[in-house]
């Protein structure tokens, strides 16, 4: 099952990279969705993102902004990566 999720994440990221330069804004949401799938299925990826959020306040603010506007399932995944005090 994990292989299926990782395959989906790779497809989303590749599609995001392929469409990021198009005038239709689909690349960034696809990249973000791929990242969310990876963080949701990998503890080490969640720990890495937590460290990055702790060391980079602008990144933390951006992800917090997305958390507050996301559906509950997505917000729960991202809230797990909040920096610990």
Protein Blocks (a to p, Z undefined) as FASTA:
>chain_A
ZZmmmmmmmmmmmmmmmmmmpmbdfklmmmmmmmmmmmmmomklmmmmmmmmmmmmklmm
mmmmmmmmmcfklmmmmmmmpccZZ
